Amino acid sequence: MRYRFLIFGLIFSISLFGQKNEYQYPYVSDLEGKSAIKMVILSKYRTLYGSDELILNDTSSYKFDSKGRLILSNFPTVLIDSLVYDSIGNLIESYRFQSDRKTLESNYIMDFDTDNNIIQKQLFDGDGSILSTYSLTQKTNDYKIYTKTFKEGLIRIYEYHYNRKGFKIKKIITDKDSIILNEIYKYGNSDKYRNIKHMDFKGNIVAITTFDYDEQGNLLMELKRNEQTGEMEYKYEYTYDKYNNKLSEKSLFPNGNLLEFRFEYSYDSKGNWIRQVVYRGDKKSDAYERKIEYR
């Protein structure tokens, strides 16, 4: 049995290897899974250069089903995505139309095995020609190997290794005969990364990214350091309020540049934010207002 959902707007990320596919719309993602949510109207405001005055930039709407799943997103003047799922929630077809809702720009077709592993994903152009094919070529309990073939003839190999809990512990991407990505993942007591070791083509560690979380699983710190020079490549730090919404974000880079963002919220009686104001440094940057309709 298949379910067809029409999604208007841009899909920010798709997880192809988990039990379900995640569609992340950053300003309503915290509402997904809440069955009481029926619809959200989101208004985005921007400041004029050199001013703290907020001007309405655009408005979008989001509709949720009775299980709290996003089923409709309407953005003005952007592409339209039509998505088809199987009975357990795997994305099996995706069609992207232009804003006239008729002209097909591209589409994906995906097949899964009985263990919900993707076995093939094909990307087609609007005229029906195949742009790329991503296929499962080897599989054991410990690893999976996928081969991606592009229209131009380029072949890329993706190799994933897993521990007994099913968590990814290694990822290797090979382009022709050279390794273009080699990473090893280490976990703590949950499914969240504690560190990632970045390797060169010889297997030498060139950098390590470490992560720290609070008791709720919110990311507090992400630090990447070059193991050959000992220098920091970047450092991100975050704080959160009691609702697990981000209060501050700091980004530090080797040249000494520091980017700081601060977030202020207003909440409704159900604990969902209805207004978010973003500050870059001490200056107001953006604001978002949500009108939430409940069942």
HELIX and SHEET records of a PDB file:
HELIX    1   1 SER A   29  LEU A   31  5                                   3    
SHEET    1   A21 TYR A   3  PHE A   8  0                                        
SHEET    2   A21 ILE A  80  TYR A  85 -1                                        
SHEET    3   A21 LEU A  91  PHE A  97 -1                                        
SHEET    4   A21 LEU A 104  PHE A 112 -1                                        
SHEET    5   A21 ILE A 118  ASP A 125 -1                                        
SHEET    6   A21 ILE A 130  LYS A 139 -1                                        
SHEET    7   A21 TYR A 143  PHE A 150 -1                                        
SHEET    8   A21 ILE A 155  TYR A 162 -1                                        
SHEET    9   A21 LYS A 168  ASP A 175 -1                                        
SHEET   10   A21 SER A 178  TYR A 187 -1                                        
SHEET   11   A21 TYR A 193  MET A 199 -1                                        
SHEET   12   A21 ILE A 205  TYR A 213 -1                                        
SHEET   13   A21 LEU A 219  ASN A 226 -1                                        
SHEET   14   A21 MET A 232  TYR A 240 -1                                        
SHEET   15   A21 LYS A 246  LEU A 252 -1                                        
SHEET   16   A21 LEU A 258  TYR A 267 -1                                        
SHEET   17   A21 TRP A 273  ARG A 280 -1                                        
SHEET   18   A21 LYS A 283  TYR A 294 -1                                        
SHEET   19   A21 ILE A  37  THR A  47 -1                                        
SHEET   20   A21 LEU A  54  PHE A  64 -1                                        
SHEET   21   A21 LEU A  70  ASN A  74 -1                                        
END                                                                             
